Amino acid sequence: MAYVRNRGAYFHPLAQRRSTVNYELVMYSRTFGCPFVSIAEGVFKEYGIPYREIFIDQDPQARERVLQWTGFLSVPTLVIAQKGSDMPYIEPEPLPQGASPRGIDRGSMLTEPSAAELREWLIKHGFIEQTVAE
């Protein structure tokens, strides 16, 4: 059973929604605090971007997915998914073996980003416009 929470479903005047409504942001997270999760939540709140949260400490399958994707239990691991799916809409770029996933843009996936890295990724994928992010 997946433990998920929908967040940020409110409108923010600066938010520029992705033109394709078939995609959503999914954040793999934990139920207890993490500074990188707080950074991501802050960026999502700043731009009014809705996302769905899956807790890897409560969902063994989600935990295993994050471990396979990143080589670690790294949170947040953010994916762009088809609506209703927990998986990236396209296969993420592979990481070099043993490399840290922190802040690496893997296309449909981003793990432990800084606020600047997350904004850049969201701009690249059309969740916010560059002029809004500046």
Secondary structure, 3 states (H helix, E strand, C coil): CCCEEEECCCCCCCCCCCCCCCEEEEEEECCCCCHHHHHHHHHHHHHCCCEEEEECCCCHHHHHHHHHHHCCCCCCEEEEEECCCCCECCCCCCCCCCCCCECCCCCCEEECCCHHHHHHHHHHCCCCCHHHHC
